[in-house]
Amino acid sequence: MKAYPFQHKNPTSGLTTASEGMELRDWFAGLAMQGLQISKPSTDDYYIAKYAYKLADEMIQQREVKEVSHE
C-alpha cells in the first residue's frame, strides 16, 4: 500500500507526471522513528531503525484486522 500518491503538472511544459508515493510501511516507520529518537536519544541507531519497522509492521497488521472486522 502506498502513502501520498500524487500528480504534478509542470506549469511551463504542461506535462503531467505521477508518483505512486512511498510505501505505507516506510511512512509508518518514519513516524515511529521520530518518537523513538525523542524518547531514547542515546539509543543505538540500528536499534531505533529496527524497532521502528517492527512498530510499522504492527500498525499495518492492525489496519488489516480493522478492515476485515468491518466487512
KEVEX-786473 format. One record per atom (N, C-alpha, C): x, y, z. Coordinates in Angstrom, 1 decimal, decimal comma, padded with zeros to 4 digits. Atoms other than C-alpha are relative to their C-alpha. Layout:
(dovo (X; Y; Z)) ...
***
This chain:
(dovo (000,9; -001,2; 000,0)) (dovo (000,0; 000,0; 000,0)) (dovo (000,9; 001,2; 000,0)) (dovo (-000,8; -001,3; 000,2)) (dovo (001,3; 003,5; -000,9)) (dovo (-000,6; 001,1; 000,9)) (dovo (000,4; -001,2; -000,7)) (dovo (001,2; 006,7; 001,1)) (dovo (000,3; 001,2; -000,9)) (dovo (-000,2; -001,3; 000,7)) (dovo (000,8; 010,1; -000,6)) (dovo (000,3; -000,1; -001,5)) (dovo (-000,2; 000,0; 001,5)) (dovo (000,5; 009,3; -004,3)) (dovo (-000,4; 001,4; -000,5)) (dovo (000,4; -001,3; 000,5)) (dovo (000,3; 012,5; -006,4)) (dovo (000,3; 000,1; -001,5)) (dovo (-000,3; -000,4; 001,3)) (dovo (000,3; 014,0; -009,8)) (dovo (000,4; 001,5; 000,0)) (dovo (-000,5; -001,3; 000,0)) (dovo (002,2; 017,1; -010,7)) (dovo (-000,1; 000,5; -001,5)) (dovo (000,1; -000,5; 001,4)) (dovo (001,5; 019,3; -013,8)) (dovo (001,1; 001,1; 000,0)) (dovo (-001,1; -001,0; 000,2)) (dovo (004,6; 021,3; -014,9)) (dovo (-000,6; 001,2; -000,6)) (dovo (000,6; -001,2; 000,5)) (dovo (003,5; 024,9; -015,3)) (dovo (000,6; 000,5; -001,3)) (dovo (-000,7; -000,5; 001,3)) (dovo (006,0; 025,5; -018,2)) (dovo (-000,4; -000,9; -001,1)) (dovo (000,2; 000,9; 001,1)) (dovo (005,6; 022,4; -020,3)) (dovo (-001,4; -000,5; -000,1)) (dovo (001,4; 000,5; 000,0)) (dovo (002,1; 021,4; -019,3)) (dovo (000,0; -001,6; 000,2)) (dovo (-000,1; 001,4; -000,2)) (dovo (003,3; 017,8; -018,9)) (dovo (-000,4; -000,4; 001,4)) (dovo (000,4; 000,5; -001,3)) (dovo (001,8; 015,8; -016,0)) (dovo (000,8; -001,3; 000,3)) (dovo (-000,7; 001,2; -000,4)) (dovo (003,9; 013,3; -014,1)) (dovo (-000,7; -000,5; 001,3)) (dovo (000,6; 000,6; -001,2)) (dovo (002,7; 010,9; -011,4)) (dovo (001,0; -000,7; 000,8)) (dovo (-000,8; 000,7; -000,9)) (dovo (004,3; 009,4; -008,4)) (dovo (-000,9; -000,9; 000,8)) (dovo (000,8; 000,9; -000,7)) (dovo (003,0; 006,3; -006,7)) (dovo (000,1; 000,4; 001,5)) (dovo (-000,2; -000,3; -001,4)) (dovo (004,2; 007,7; -003,4)) (dovo (000,9; -001,0; 000,7)) (dovo (-000,9; 000,9; -000,7)) (dovo (006,2; 005,9; -000,7)) (dovo (-000,9; -001,1; 000,6)) (dovo (000,7; 001,1; -000,6)) (dovo (005,3; 002,6; 000,9)) (dovo (-000,5; 000,5; 001,4)) (dovo (000,7; -000,4; -001,2)) (dovo (002,9; 003,0; 003,8)) (dovo (000,9; -000,5; 001,2)) (dovo (-000,9; 000,5; -001,1)) (dovo (005,3; 000,8; 005,9)) (dovo (001,2; 000,9; 000,3)) (dovo (-001,0; -001,0; -000,2)) (dovo (008,1; 003,3; 005,3)) (dovo (-000,5; 001,2; 000,7)) (dovo (000,5; -001,2; -000,6)) (dovo (005,9; 006,2; 006,3)) (dovo (-000,3; -000,3; 001,5)) (dovo (000,2; 000,3; -001,4)) (dovo (004,8; 004,5; 009,5)) (dovo (001,3; -000,2; 000,8)) (dovo (-001,3; 000,2; -000,6)) (dovo (008,4; 003,5; 010,3)) (dovo (000,6; 001,4; 000,3)) (dovo (-000,6; -001,3; -000,2)) (dovo (009,5; 007,1; 009,9)) (dovo (-000,7; 000,8; 001,1)) (dovo (000,7; -000,6; -001,1)) (dovo (006,8; 008,3; 012,2)) (dovo (000,4; -000,6; 001,4)) (dovo (-000,4; 000,7; -001,2)) (dovo (007,7; 005,7; 014,8)) (dovo (001,4; 000,4; 000,4)) (dovo (-001,4; -000,3; -000,3)) (dovo (011,4; 006,5; 014,5)) (dovo (000,1; 001,4; 000,6)) (dovo (-000,1; -001,4; -000,6)) (dovo (010,8; 010,2; 015,3)) (dovo (-000,3; -000,1; 001,5)) (dovo (000,3; 000,2; -001,4)) (dovo (009,1; 009,2; 018,6)) (dovo (001,1; -000,7; 000,7)) (dovo (-001,1; 000,7; -000,7)) (dovo (011,8; 006,7; 019,4)) (dovo (001,2; 000,8; 000,2)) (dovo (-001,2; -000,9; -000,1)) (dovo (014,6; 009,2; 018,8)) (dovo (-000,2; 001,0; 001,1)) (dovo (000,3; -001,0; -001,1)) (dovo (012,9; 011,7; 021,1)) (dovo (000,0; -000,6; 001,4)) (dovo (000,2; 000,6; -001,3)) (dovo (012,1; 009,3; 023,8)) (dovo (001,3; -000,7; 000,5)) (dovo (-001,2; 000,7; -000,4)) (dovo (015,5; 007,5; 023,8)) (dovo (001,2; 000,5; -000,9)) (dovo (-001,0; -000,6; 000,9)) (dovo (018,1; 009,9; 022,2)) (dovo (001,3; -000,7; 000,0)) (dovo (-001,3; 000,6; 000,0)) (dovo (021,1; 007,9; 023,3)) (dovo (000,0; -001,5; -000,5)) (dovo (000,1; 001,4; 000,4)) (dovo (019,9; 004,6; 021,9)) (dovo (000,7; -000,2; -001,4)) (dovo (-000,7; 000,4; 001,3)) (dovo (021,8; 002,9; 019,0)) (dovo (-000,9; 000,2; -001,2)) (dovo (000,8; -000,3; 001,2)) (dovo (020,6; 004,0; 015,6)) (dovo (-000,6; -001,3; -000,7)) (dovo (000,4; 001,2; 000,5)) (dovo (020,4; 000,4; 014,4)) (dovo (-001,3; -000,5; 000,7)) (dovo (001,2; 000,4; -000,8)) (dovo (018,0; -000,5; 017,3)) (dovo (-001,2; 000,9; -000,4)) (dovo (001,2; -000,8; 000,2)) (dovo (015,8; 002,5; 016,6)) (dovo (-000,6; -000,3; -001,4)) (dovo (000,6; 000,3; 001,3)) (dovo (015,5; 001,7; 012,9)) (dovo (-000,7; -001,4; 000,0)) (dovo (000,6; 001,4; 000,0)) (dovo (014,8; -002,0; 013,5)) (dovo (-001,3; 000,0; 000,8)) (dovo (001,3; -000,1; -000,8)) (dovo (012,2; -001,2; 016,2)) (dovo (-001,0; 000,8; -000,7)) (dovo (001,0; -000,9; 000,7)) (dovo (010,6; 001,5; 014,1)) (dovo (-000,7; -000,9; -001,1)) (dovo (000,7; 000,9; 001,0)) (dovo (009,9; -001,1; 011,3)) (dovo (-000,8; -001,0; 000,7)) (dovo (000,8; 001,0; -000,8)) (dovo (008,7; -003,6; 013,9)) (dovo (-001,4; 000,7; 000,3)) (dovo (001,2; -000,8; -000,3)) (dovo (006,2; -000,9; 015,0)) (dovo (-000,9; 000,2; -001,2)) (dovo (000,7; -000,3; 001,3)) (dovo (005,3; -000,1; 011,4)) (dovo (-000,8; -001,3; -000,4)) (dovo (000,7; 001,3; 000,4)) (dovo (004,5; -003,8; 010,7)) (dovo (-001,2; -000,3; 000,9)) (dovo (001,1; 000,2; -000,9)) (dovo (002,3; -003,9; 013,8)) (dovo (-001,1; 000,9; -000,4)) (dovo (001,1; -000,9; 000,4)) (dovo (000,4; -000,8; 012,6)) (dovo (-000,7; -000,5; -001,2)) (dovo (000,7; 000,6; 001,2)) (dovo (-000,2; -002,4; 009,2)) (dovo (-000,8; -001,2; 000,3)) (dovo (000,8; 001,2; -000,4)) (dovo (-001,3; -005,6; 010,8)) (dovo (-001,3; 000,4; 000,7)) (dovo (001,2; -000,5; -000,7)) (dovo (-003,8; -003,7; 013,0)) (dovo (-001,0; 000,6; -001,0)) (dovo (000,9; -000,5; 001,1)) (dovo (-005,2; -001,9; 009,9)) (dovo (-000,7; -001,1; -000,7)) (dovo (000,6; 001,1; 000,7)) (dovo (-005,8; -005,2; 008,2)) (dovo (-001,0; -000,7; 000,9)) (dovo (001,0; 000,6; -000,9)) (dovo (-007,6; -006,6; 011,3)) (dovo (-001,2; 000,9; 000,0)) (dovo (001,2; -000,9; 000,0)) (dovo (-009,8; -003,5; 011,4)) (dovo (-000,8; -000,1; -001,3)) (dovo (000,7; 000,1; 001,3)) (dovo (-010,6; -003,7; 007,7)) (dovo (-000,8; -001,3; -000,1)) (dovo (000,7; 001,3; 000,1)) (dovo (-011,6; -007,4; 008,0)) (dovo (-001,2; 000,1; 000,9)) (dovo (001,1; 000,0; -000,9)) (dovo (-013,8; -006,7; 011,0)) (dovo (-001,2; 000,8; -000,4)) (dovo (001,1; -000,9; 000,5)) (dovo (-015,8; -004,1; 009,1)) (dovo (-000,8; -000,7; -001,1)) (dovo (000,6; 000,6; 001,1)) (dovo (-016,7; -006,4; 006,3)) (dovo (-001,1; -001,0; 000,4)) 
***
